[in-house]
Amino acid sequence: MLQVNYLRENKAEAIEKLAVKNFDASEKINQIIQLDEARRSTQKLLDDNLAEANKAAKEIGGLYKLGKREEADKLKSRTADLKQNSKELAEKLEEYTKGMNELLVQLPNIPHPSVPKGKTENDNEIMSEEGTIPELEEGAQPHWDLIKKYDIIDFDLGNKVSGAGFPFYKGKGAKLQRSLINFFLDRALDAGYVEFQPPLLVNEDSGYGTGQLPDKDGQMYHATEDNLYLVPTAEVPITNIYRNVILQAKDLPIKNVAYSSCFRREAGSWGAHVRGLNRLHQFDKVEIVHIAHPDHSYEILEEMKNHVASLIRALGLPFRILRLCGGDLSFTSALTYDFEVYSSAQKRWLEVSSVSNFESFQANRMKLRFKDEDGKTQLAHTLNGSALALPRIVAALLENNQTSKGIKIPEVLVPFTGFDIID
């Protein structure tokens, strides 16, 4: 959530920058500033009223002691009026504050100056490309045919038990899945991350804190009776560990990693681009989360980007890194790098990771702060990234490593799988 002080002092700049996200913020920002002015003036009146009432209350006893009953009774009557007035002012203050906050949560984060203008993913900027796209043998198949051929993932069984987008992993497919999770977690631990195993259900405050609510309310699975939400990513429970917490500057940065299943209601339209593992309702992902000092968050973003690149590089997959344009940038992000791997049988790039800096946007919602060396309290910066999301990684591994004898397992995974080929 953007800070009101920033909007009040930098109104034109905020409107201009949010336009990069193709968001017209002028009306909402004007309303927020008007409500803030009304809130501030009401707060002053309330403070003055309360101060006068407190002063009068102290004087009343003294007047009675001096036998000035008539004066004391008049002051007592005045105090009653002040209390009633204060009650009405407090109600107005709450109304103005609520209205202002309802508008604030509708404003997306301000994009970083380096974010390119654009409306769709076609306008994203390719930063780098690495690796060699393999030449597949004649008759090479896409992963949705390979999983049937080797009987390693069962969509029909998932459809029977749960519905479309909830596959069963079985045999070597299940072992490959578990091996990738362990490989990603071990690499994160080697890089100094602290591992958590988070809950898969979060409360409304947690969804609000990281910005999924109210922006993506309809995209999350909601257990209505308990008002809990299935996590769309481990980012939500891990970042919310620090909600309403004041850290010390010396403790920053904080580096956490977590594996979780992720649940998302939107599964996209029909067609080859969402077929098989390309888009699911439930999938596994390893997530890295940073809580950082504002002065160093963009250095840390680069470190995270390099970490994710090292994982894909180790798996031997060709990949590219994109800087998202304003129109493709998420509601909460200030700057995002997307990683895509090349799927040789599908002949297309598949997104497997987003690495983002949210600056103070989530921290302001969560009241996540830290004390600097001078004892001053300020908002921290939050960052996260997929390291990595499994479905499309698995799809690319199956397709790019297929041979006439079977599917070769990348060398770095063999110690985890215990086998070097799926046949």
C-alpha positions in Angstrom: 0.0 0.0 0.0 1.3 3.4 -0.9 1.8 5.9 1.9 -0.5 8.9 2.1 2.3 11.3 2.8 4.0 10.3 -0.5 0.7 10.8 -2.5 0.1 14.2 -0.9 3.6 15.5 -1.5 4.2 13.9 -4.9 0.7 13.8 -6.5 1.7 14.5 -10.1 4.7 12.1 -9.9 2.5 9.3 -8.5 -0.1 9.7 -11.3 2.6 9.8 -13.9 4.4 6.7 -12.6 1.2 4.6 -12.2 0.4 5.4 -15.8 3.4 3.2 -16.7 1.3 0.4 -15.3 -1.6 1.6 -17.5 -3.4 2.6 -14.4 -5.2 6.0 -14.3 -4.8 7.0 -10.6 -5.8 10.7 -10.8 -9.4 10.4 -9.5 -8.5 8.0 -6.7 -5.5 10.0 -5.6 -7.5 13.2 -5.5 -10.2 11.5 -3.4 -7.5 10.1 -1.1 -6.0 13.6 -0.6 -9.4 15.1 0.1 -10.3 12.5 2.6 -6.9 12.9 4.2 -7.4 16.6 4.6 -10.8 16.0 6.1 -9.3 13.4 8.4 -6.5 15.7 9.5 -8.8 18.6 10.3 -11.2 16.3 12.1 -8.3 14.9 14.1 -7.3 18.4 15.2 -10.8 19.3 16.3 -11.1 16.0 18.2 -7.7 16.6 19.9 -8.8 20.2 20.8 -12.1 18.9 22.1 -10.5 16.2 24.2 -7.9 18.6 25.6 -10.6 21.2 26.6 -12.8 18.4 28.2 -9.8 17.1 30.2 -8.9 20.6 31.4 -12.5 21.3 32.4 -12.8 18.0 34.3 -9.8 19.0 36.4 -11.3 22.5 37.1 -14.7 21.2 38.1 -13.6 19.6 41.4 -11.7 22.8 42.4 -14.7 25.0 41.8 -17.0 22.8 43.9 -14.4 22.9 46.7 -14.4 26.7 46.5 -18.2 26.7 46.7 -18.6 28.0 43.2 -21.4 25.5 42.4 -23.0 27.5 39.6 -19.7 27.9 37.7 -19.0 24.2 38.3 -22.4 23.2 37.0 -22.0 25.3 33.8 -18.5 23.8 33.2 -20.0 20.3 33.8 -22.6 21.0 31.2 -20.0 22.2 28.8 -18.0 19.0 29.5 -21.0 16.9 28.5 -21.3 18.8 25.3 -17.6 18.4 24.5 -17.9 14.6 25.1 -20.9 14.3 22.8 -19.1 16.4 20.2 -15.9 14.3 20.6 -18.0 11.1 20.0 -19.4 12.6 16.8 -15.9 13.7 15.6 -14.5 10.2 16.4 -17.2 8.7 14.2 -16.4 11.1 11.4 -12.7 10.4 11.8 -13.3 6.6 11.5 -15.5 7.2 8.4 -12.8 9.3 6.7 -10.0 6.9 7.6 -12.0 3.9 6.4 -12.9 5.6 3.1 -9.3 6.6 2.6 -8.0 3.1 3.2 -10.5 1.6 0.9 -9.2 3.7 -1.9 -5.5 3.2 -0.9 -5.7 -0.6 -1.3 -7.0 -0.1 -4.9 -3.8 1.7 -5.9 -1.0 -0.6 -7.3 2.6 -0.1 -6.4 4.7 2.6 -8.0 7.0 1.0 -10.7 10.8 1.4 -10.6 12.2 3.9 -13.1 13.8 1.1 -15.1 10.4 -0.6 -15.8 9.7 -0.2 -19.6 6.4 1.1 -20.8 4.1 -1.4 -22.5 0.7 -3.1 -22.2 1.3 -6.8 -22.7 3.9 -9.5 -22.3 5.0 -8.8 -25.8 6.4 -5.5 -24.6 8.7 -7.1 -21.9 12.4 -6.4 -22.3 14.7 -9.4 -22.9 17.7 -8.8 -20.7 19.7 -11.9 -21.5 19.5 -15.4 -23.1 21.6 -18.4 -22.2 22.1 -22.0 -23.2 21.7 -24.0 -26.4 18.3 -25.1 -27.6 18.6 -28.9 -28.2 17.9 -30.5 -31.5 15.4 -33.3 -30.8 15.3 -36.6 -32.6 12.6 -37.2 -35.2 9.3 -38.1 -33.6 10.0 -36.1 -30.4 6.8 -35.6 -28.4 5.4 -32.9 -26.1 5.4 -33.6 -22.4 1.7 -34.4 -22.3 2.4 -37.4 -24.5 5.6 -38.3 -22.8 3.9 -38.6 -19.3 1.5 -41.1 -20.8 4.2 -43.0 -22.6 6.2 -43.5 -19.4 3.2 -43.5 -17.0 4.7 -40.9 -14.6 1.9 -38.3 -14.3 -1.8 -39.1 -14.5 -4.2 -36.2 -15.3 -7.2 -38.6 -15.8 -6.9 -39.9 -12.2 -6.5 -36.3 -10.9 -9.7 -35.3 -12.8 -11.6 -38.3 -11.3 -10.5 -37.5 -7.7 -10.4 -33.6 -7.8 -11.0 -32.1 -11.2 -9.0 -30.7 -14.1 -5.7 -29.2 -13.1 -4.9 -31.5 -10.2 -2.6 -34.2 -11.5 -1.3 -37.3 -9.8 2.5 -37.8 -9.9 3.5 -41.4 -9.8 6.5 -43.7 -9.9 9.6 -42.0 -11.3 7.4 -38.9 -11.9 6.8 -38.5 -8.2 10.5 -39.2 -7.4 11.5 -36.6 -10.0 9.2 -34.1 -8.4 10.5 -34.7 -4.9 14.1 -34.6 -6.1 13.6 -31.2 -7.7 12.2 -29.8 -4.5 15.1 -31.2 -2.4 17.6 -29.9 -5.0 16.2 -26.4 -4.9 15.9 -26.3 -1.1 19.5 -27.6 -0.6 20.8 -25.0 -3.0 19.0 -22.3 -1.1 20.3 -23.5 2.2 23.8 -23.4 0.7 23.2 -19.8 -0.2 22.3 -18.9 3.4 18.6 -19.1 3.4 16.7 -20.4 6.5 14.1 -23.0 5.7 10.4 -22.9 6.8 7.6 -25.3 6.2 4.6 -23.0 6.2 0.8 -23.7 6.6 -1.1 -24.0 3.4 -4.1 -22.0 4.7 -3.8 -18.3 5.7 -6.2 -15.8 7.2 -7.6 -12.7 5.6 -5.1 -10.4 7.3 -2.2 -12.4 5.7 -3.8 -12.2 2.2 -4.3 -8.5 2.7 -0.7 -8.0 4.0 1.0 -9.3 0.9 -1.5 -7.7 -1.5 -3.4 -10.8 -2.8 -6.5 -9.3 -1.1 -8.6 -7.6 -2.2 -6.8 -7.5 -5.6 -7.0 -11.3 -6.4 -9.9 -12.3 -4.2 -11.6 -14.3 -6.9 -8.4 -16.1 -7.9 -7.8 -17.7 -4.5 -9.5 -20.8 -3.1 -11.5 -19.7 -0.1 -12.7 -21.9 2.8 -15.7 -19.7 3.5 -16.8 -21.3 6.8 -13.5 -20.6 8.5 -12.6 -17.6 6.3 -9.2 -19.1 5.4 -7.5 -19.0 2.0 -5.4 -21.7 0.4 -2.0 -20.2 -0.4 -1.3 -19.2 -4.0 2.4 -19.2 -3.1 4.6 -19.6 0.1 5.3 -15.9 -0.2 2.1 -15.2 1.7 2.7 -17.1 4.9 6.5 -16.5 5.0 6.3 -12.7 4.5 3.5 -12.5 7.0 5.7 -14.0 9.7 6.9 -10.4 10.1 3.5 -8.7 10.1 3.3 -6.1 12.9 6.9 -6.7 13.8 9.7 -4.2 14.4 13.1 -5.6 13.5 16.6 -4.2 14.1 18.7 -2.9 11.2 21.5 -5.3 12.3 19.3 -8.3 11.6 18.7 -7.4 7.9 18.7 -8.9 5.4 16.5 -11.8 6.5 16.6 -14.7 4.0 13.9 -17.4 4.1 13.1 -20.3 1.8 10.0 -22.5 1.8 8.5 -25.3 -0.3 4.8 -25.5 -0.6 2.0 -26.6 -2.8 0.3 -23.6 -4.4 -3.3 -23.3 -5.3 -4.8 -21.0 -7.9 -8.3 -21.0 -9.2 -7.5 -19.4 -12.6 -6.4 -22.0 -15.1 -6.6 -20.1 -18.3 -8.3 -20.9 -21.5 -8.2 -24.1 -23.5 -5.4 -24.7 -26.0 -1.9 -26.0 -26.3 -0.4 -23.0 -24.4 -2.1 -24.2 -21.2 -2.1 -28.0 -22.0 -0.5 -30.6 -19.6 1.7 -29.1 -17.0 1.7 -25.6 -18.6 -1.0 -24.3 -16.2 -2.4 -26.1 -13.1 -4.8 -25.4 -10.2 -2.3 -27.1 -7.8 1.5 -27.1 -8.3 4.7 -27.3 -6.2 7.1 -24.4 -5.8 10.1 -23.4 -3.8 10.0 -19.7 -2.8 12.7 -17.4 -1.6 11.8 -14.4 0.5 13.9 -11.4 1.7 13.3 -8.7 4.2 15.7 -6.0 3.4 17.0 -2.5 4.3 15.7 0.0 1.7 19.2 1.0 0.8 20.2 -2.5 -0.3 17.0 -4.1 -1.7 18.0 -3.7 -5.4 21.4 -5.3 -4.7 19.5 -8.2 -3.1 17.2 -8.4 -6.1 20.3 -8.9 -8.3 21.5 -11.6 -5.9 18.2 -13.4 -6.1 18.2 -13.1 -9.9 21.6 -14.7 -10.0 20.5 -17.5 -7.6 17.6 -18.5 -9.8 19.8 -18.4 -12.9 22.2 -20.8 -11.2 19.4 -23.3 -10.6 18.3 -23.3 -14.2 21.8 -23.4 -15.5 22.6 -26.4 -13.3 19.6 -28.3 -14.8 21.0 -27.6 -18.3 18.0 -25.8 -19.6 18.2 -22.9 -22.1 16.7 -19.8 -20.5 16.2 -16.1 -20.8 15.6 -13.3 -18.4 13.0 -10.6 -19.0 12.3 -7.3 -17.3 8.5 -6.9 -17.2 6.9 -3.9 -18.7 4.4 -1.8 -16.8 1.4 -3.5 -18.2 2.6 -7.0 -17.3 3.9 -6.0 -13.8 1.9 -7.3 -10.9 -0.3 -5.1 -8.7 2.3 -5.2 -5.8 5.6 -5.2 -7.6 7.9 -2.3 -8.2 10.3 -4.3 -10.5 10.0 -8.0 -11.7 12.4 -10.2 -13.6 10.8 -13.2 -15.3 12.7 -16.4 -16.1 11.6 -18.5 -19.1 13.0 -21.9 -20.2 12.7 -23.1 -23.7 10.5 -26.2 -24.3 11.9 -27.8 -27.4 8.9 -30.0 -28.3 6.4 -27.2 -27.9 8.9 -24.8 -29.5 8.0 -22.0 -27.1 9.3 -20.2 -24.0 7.7 -21.2 -20.6 7.7 -18.9 -17.6 9.2 -20.7 -14.5 10.1 -17.9 -12.1 9.3 -14.3 -11.2 11.8 -12.4 -9.0 10.3 -9.2 -7.6 11.1 -6.2 -5.4 8.0 -4.8 -3.7 9.9 -2.0 -1.9 7.8 -0.8 1.1 4.4 -1.6 -0.5 3.8 -4.9 1.4 5.6 -3.7 4.5 3.3 -0.7 4.7 0.2 -3.0 4.6 1.8 -5.3 7.2 3.3 -2.6 9.4 6.7 -4.4 8.9 9.3 -2.0 10.3 12.9 -1.9 11.5 14.9 0.4 13.8 18.0 1.9 12.3 21.2 2.7 14.3 19.8 6.0 15.4 16.6 4.4 16.8 14.4 5.7 14.0 11.7 3.4 12.9 11.1 3.0 9.1 9.4 0.5 6.7 11.5 -2.4 5.4 11.5 -3.6 1.8 10.2 -7.1 0.9 11.3 -9.3 -2.0 10.5 -12.7 -3.2 11.1 -15.1 -6.1 10.3 -18.6 -7.4 13.3 -20.8 -7.0 11.7 -22.6 -8.7 8.1 -23.4 -9.8 8.1 -27.1 -10.8 5.4 -27.8 -13.5 7.0 -26.1 -16.4 10.5 -27.0 -15.3 9.4 -30.7 -15.4 7.8 -30.1 -18.8 11.0 -28.6 -20.3 13.2 -31.4 -18.7 11.0 -34.1 -20.1 10.8 -32.6 -23.6 14.4 -31.4 -23.9 16.0 -34.6 -22.5 14.0 -37.2 -24.4 15.9 -39.7 -26.5 15.0 -43.0 -28.2 16.0 -44.8 -25.1 14.1 -42.7 -22.6 14.3 -39.4 -20.8 17.7 -38.5 -19.4 17.9 -37.0 -15.9 20.2 -34.0 -15.4 23.4 -35.0 -13.7 22.8 -32.7 -10.7 19.5 -34.5 -9.9 20.8 -38.1 -10.1 22.0 -38.1 -6.4 18.4 -37.2 -5.5 16.5 -39.4 -7.9 18.7 -42.5 -7.6 18.2 -43.1 -11.4 19.6 -41.4 -14.5 16.9 -42.2 -17.0 13.1 -42.6 -17.2 12.4 -45.5 -19.5 
